[in-house]
Amino acid sequence: MTVSYLKHGKPADERSQDDSQVRQVVEKTLADIEAGGDAAVRALSEKFDKYSPPSFRLSASEIEALMNRVSDRDMEDLKFAHNQVRGFAEAQRASMTDIEVETLPGVVLGHKNIPVQSVGCYVPAGKFPMVASAHMSVLTASVAGVPRIAAATPPFQGEPNPAVIAAMQLGGAHEIYVLGGIQAIGAMALGTETIDPVHMLVGPGNAFVAEAKRQLYGRVGIDLFAGPTETMVIADETVDAELCATDLLGQAEHGYNSPAVLLTNSEKLAKDTLAEIERLLEILPTAETARTSWQDYGEVIVCDTYEEMLDVANDIASEHVQVMTDRDDWFLENMHSYGALFLGPRTNVANGDKVIGTNHTLPTKKAGRYTGGLWVGKFLKTHSYQKVLTDEAAAKIGEYGSRLCMLEGFVGHAEQCNIRVRRYGGRNVPYGERAEPLKAAE
């Protein structure tokens, strides 16, 4: 394989050192929240957000007043995005059916898809008010039928962001809290005197939010382990450097540690894109953030063939993969590790982030190798059940079960089967022995 890097990002060991510092801060903060409850949450909010209202939970009248501050144009746009996300989530939900099948005469197996009973949805708003994240988490949980949806978002410029609150309310949140960071995640997962704990946490966030979810996983469920936003552009000479550079920087502005990768088989496009990025960084209003991300985490990789590009792309397993080539559907058919694909020059990651209808909470840090992103199915638990309807079925299954339990040495397990063979099959199986098969003459 011939793969060359025209630009490298920050070394892996330096990224690991950053992660270690975050882990220590989060561990101590969660311990403080568990011990101190509401008082600890308030102290953290005062410290990090300079925000300490009488109640962190918004009342119905406060929600209504904030929604009234959203302009008609913005509200119409919010509702358009809401409808796109709802429509796709409803189609996904409809694809998940309960089943019941008779696998043998008298043996009925099935499963039911049951909603998680309570979910905490985190919607970032510290640096940018992530209005779309409310659709992705709150609305999707609502479509799944979650009976209790708590939503939390940090104050934006000292107060609740009206558009974020509107999106939460439109999405179906039952409780809305103006809380950010570790204190929001900890309060929803661990519970306080005024906030009941939830069964599951979802939603994106900064490194501290992601680490808090990681440390709480097991105590509560989570959607996925999400790190900083990642984007990859897979391109050939069917597109130009301006398009590539725009799509790379469009995601690099998320934060100071957002990886952005150009993967191409054209050295000319690679060099032209590097130059175009420098031009755009001179005029981009968010250039301070985007430039740091690009310098520390940006990469430009040149391959000889499309097959090499595919192998590299699957290995990196980027969160967002923008494909702009003469064979986009070939990449769709052969890509197996990624968060979401954006196929062709007419689409882009920003559409997926905000409005097109797919969910933007996606796997990062190579997690696309083993999980997809947030979707309606993440809020549903598939539970199996069994029924044995006839004496004959009970005896037959019991006979096989008895022998297989004894094969493993589980005598007590075997007796659960044997007692059914005795009662429903009329056979004298000695206690603690295998239920041997009936002979043909019998």
N, C-alpha and C positions, 0 to 999 in steps of 0.2 A: 504494500500500500504506500502510495506517495502522498503524504500529507505535510504541508508546510504552514507554519504560523507566521503571518506578517505582523501580528500583534498578539502579545500575551497579556493575561490579567494578573491579578495579585496571586502570589504563590499560595498553595493549599495550606501550608503550615501557618501562615499568617492569618488566614481565614479561621483556622481551628483555634488559634489563640483568642481571637475575638469572641468566638462561641463560648469558650471556657469562662470568660469574664461575665458574660450574660447569664450563664447557668448559675453562678454563685449569687448574683444579685436576685434572681428570680426565686431561688430556693429560700433565701432569708425573708424575702417579702411575703411569700405565701405562708410561711410559718407565722409571721407577724399578723397576717389577716386571720388565720385560723385561731390564733390566741386572742386577738383583740377585737374581732368582729367589726361592728359599725364604726367604732372609734378609730380603729386602724385604717379602715377604708377612707374615712374622712381625713385623717392626717395625711394619707398618701395623695388624696385629691388636692388638698391644700398645697402640698409640697410640689407636686408635678404640674398641676393644672391651674393653681391659684383659684380654685373653685370650691365653694362650701355653702351650698344652698340649704334652706331648711329641710328639704327632702330631695334625695337624688332621683327618686321616682317622680316622673311628671304626672300631674293630675289631668283629668279629661279636659278641664278648662284651659290648662297650660298648653296641652297638645293642640287644641282648637285655635288658640291665639297664635301659636307658632305657624300652623298651617295657613292661617289667614295672611301671614306675611309673605307667603310664596306667591310670586306673580302669576297671572293667568297663563302666560306663555310657558313659564317653567313648570307649572302644574300640568299643563297639557302634555309637555314633553315627558314628565314623570309618568303620567298615565299611559303614554304610548309605550315606553320601555316596560312598564309594569305588565301591560297586555302581552308583549312579546315573550317575556320571561314566563308569565303564567301559561300562555298557550303551549309552549314547549314542555314545561313541567307537567301540565295536564296530559299531554300526549305520552310522556314518559311514564306517568303514573298508570295510564290505561294499559301500558304494555306489561305491567306487573300484575299478574292474575293469581288468585288463590287456586290451588289445584286439589283434586281428590281423585285417586285412581285405585281400582281393585287389582292388586298385583298378583294375587292368587285367589281362587274361590274362597270367599269369606274373609279375606285380608284386605283392609282398606287403609291406604296411606294418603296423607295430604299435607299441605302447608298453608298457613295464613300469613299475610303481610300486615303486621300490626305497627302502627306509628309509635315512635318513641314518645313517652308521656310528657316530657318537659325538655325544652331546649333553650339554651342561652345563645343568642346571636350577637356577635360583636361586630360593630360597624366602625371602622377607623374614621377619625375626623380631625386628628391633631394637626397634621401638616396640610392635608387636603381632605375636605369633607367627602367621603366615599359614598355618595348617595346610592350608586348602583349596588353596593354591597348589601344594602337593605333588601333590594329585590331578590338578590341571589340567595340570601339566607332566610330572612323572615318570610317572604312570599313563598319560597320553595317549601319551607316547613309547613306553611299553611295549606298548600296544595296536598301535601302528604297526610294532612289530618292531625297534626300534633296538637293536642288539646291545651297545652300551656306553652306560650312562646314569650320569653323574656328577651328584650333587646337592650343593648347598652352601647352608648357612643360617647366619646369624650366631648367636652365643650370645645367649640371652635371660636377662637378670638374672644374667649371669656363667657360665652353663652351657648345654649343649644343651637345647633344649626337647623334652621327651619325646614330646609329641603330634605335633610336626612330624617328628621322627625316625621315629615309628611310621608316619606317613602316607607318608613317603619309602620306608620298607622295604616296607610293604604294596603300594606302587605299583610296585615292581620296580627300585629304584635298585641299581646294581652297586657304586657307591662313594659314600660319604656323608662330606662334609667340613663341619666347623664353622668356617666362614669367612663374613665378611660384606662388604658394600660393594664398592668398586672392587677390593680385593685378591682377593675371590672371583672376580669377573668376569675380572679380568686373569689370575689363575692358571689358570683353566680354559681361557681362550682362547689365551694365550701359552705356557702350560706352564712348569713349574719342574723342578728336579731330582727332585721326588717326585710331581708331578702331570703326567700326560700331557695334551697339549692336545686339545681337542675340535673337532669340525667345525662345531658350531652351538651357540648360546646362546639359552635361552628363559627366560621368567619375568619377573614385575613387580619393581619396586624403586623406591627413591627417585630423586631427580633425578640423583644421581651414578651410580647403577647404570644408569639409562637412557642417560645421556651416554656412559658407558663402552661400552655395547653399540653405540651409534651410531658411536663412533670406531673400534671394532673390526670393524664391518660391512665385508665385503669380504675381510678376513683370515679371518673365520668368517661363517657365516650367522647370522641372528637371526630371531626370530619376528616382531617388529614394533618400531617406535619407540614406546615407551610412556612417557607423561608422567604427571603426577599424575592421580588418579582424578577423573573428570568424571561428573556426573549431570544429567539434564534431566527435569523432570516436565512432561508435556503434559496439561493438565487443563481441563475445563469444569465447569459447575455440577452435573454428576451426582455429583461428589465434594465433600468438605468440606475446610476449611483444615487441620484436624488431620492428615488423611491426607497432604496435600501437604507440610506442614511436616516431618512425621516422615520422609518419604522423602527430602527434601532434606538434612536434618541427618544422616540415617543414613549418607550418603556424605561429607558435609563433615567428619566426624570422622576421616577417613583421614589428613589432614595439614593443614598450615597453608596450602596452596595448591591445594586441591581445588575446582574450579569447580562450582557448583550453580546451576541455572537453572530458574525456573518460567516456563512459556510457557502463556498462557491467553487466552481470549477473554472472560473475565469480570473486570472491574475489581474487583467486590466480592470475588471469590475471591482475587484478587491482594492486596488490602489486608488481608483476613482472614488470609491466610497469613503476611504480614509480621508481623502482631501475634502470631500463634500461634508463629512462630519465636522471637520474643523471650520468650514464656512458657516454651517448652520449653528455651531456653538457660539459664533459671534453675534447672532441675532435672536437666539432662542431665549425667551424671558426666564425659563427655568434652567438656564445654562450652568449655573453654579452647581446644582445637584447633578445634572446630567453629565457634566464634564468630569466630576469626581468619579462617578460610576464608570464612565467610559475609560478613564485613565486606569482605574484600579481593577475593573472587572470586564472590560471590553476585550473581545478577541476577534481576530480575522483569520480564518482557516481556508487554505486553498487545497483542493483535491484535484486529481487527474480525471476521475470518472464519477458518474452519477452513483454507481455502486459504492464507491468510497464515501461519497457524501452521505449516503443512506446509513452506512455503518457508523460513521462519526456521529450523525444525528441521533441514532438509536442509543449510542453509548452515552452521549451527553444528557439525553432525556430531558430536554428543556421544558419549562412550563408552557410557554407559548411558542409555537413553531409556525412561522409565516413562510409558505412555500410559493415561490414565483419562478416557475421553470416551464420548459416545453413539455413536461410530463407530470403535472401536478397529481393526477389520479394514480399514477404509478407510485408516488410517495404515499398517498392515502392508503393504497393497497398493501404497501410493504413496511410502513412505519409501525412499530409496536411499542415504543417507549416514549411518551410525551404527555403533556397536560392536555392541550387542545391544538388542533390543526386549523390553520387559516389558509385556504387554498385559493391561489390566483391573485393577481395584482388588484382586483376590484374589492377584495375584502381586506380587513386589517384587524390587528389585535384590539384597537380601541373600540371597534364595533362590538367585538365579543365582550369587552370589559363593561360596556355601558348599555347596549340597547338591542342587539340582534336577537337575543333570546336564550342562548346557551349560557351556562353558569361560568362565572369568572373565578370562582374559588378553586384553584387547581394545584396539583402536586408540584413541588419544587425539590431541589437537591437530589435529583435522580429518583424520586419517589414514583415517578411515572412508570418505572419498571414493574411496580407491583400494585398500583392503585390508579384509578381515574380521579376526576375531580368531584366536587360537591354536586349532587343532583337529588331529585326527589327520593330516589331509592336509598340514600344515606339516612333518611329519617324513618325508614321502615325496617322492621326486624322480621325476618322470615322464620317463622316457628313451625316445626313439623308436629304432626300428631298421627296416632295409629289407632285402628279399631279392628278387633277380631270378632267376626259376627257369628261364626258357627263352631260347634264342638269339633268338627273334623279339622277345621283350620287351626284351632287352638292346639290340638294334639299334634298335628303335622309340624307346625312351626316350633312347638315346644320340644319335639324330639330332636330336631336339628340344633336348636338352641342349647339343649342339655349337653349334647356331645361337644359342641364348640366351647361352651363354658368350662367343661372338664378338661378340654385340650389345653386351656390356659391355667388350669389349677383353681378356678373359682367354683368351689363346691356350693357355696351359698347361692351364687348366681344360678348354678345348674338346678338347684332345688326349686327356684322360681319357675323354671320351665317344667321340671318333673311333676310338680303338683298339678299343673294343667294337663299333663299327659295322663296322670292318674284319674283326675276328676272328669275330664272331658273325653278322654280316649279309652277309659275303662281298662287301663293297663297297669299291672303291678310292677312299678319301677321301684326297687329298694332305695331307701333314703341314702343320699350321698353317692349314688352310682349313676352311670350313664344310661340314658334312655336308648337302648339299642334298637335298630330298625326292625320292623316286623319282617318275619320270614315270609316268602312267597306263599307257602302253604297256609299260613294264618290269614 
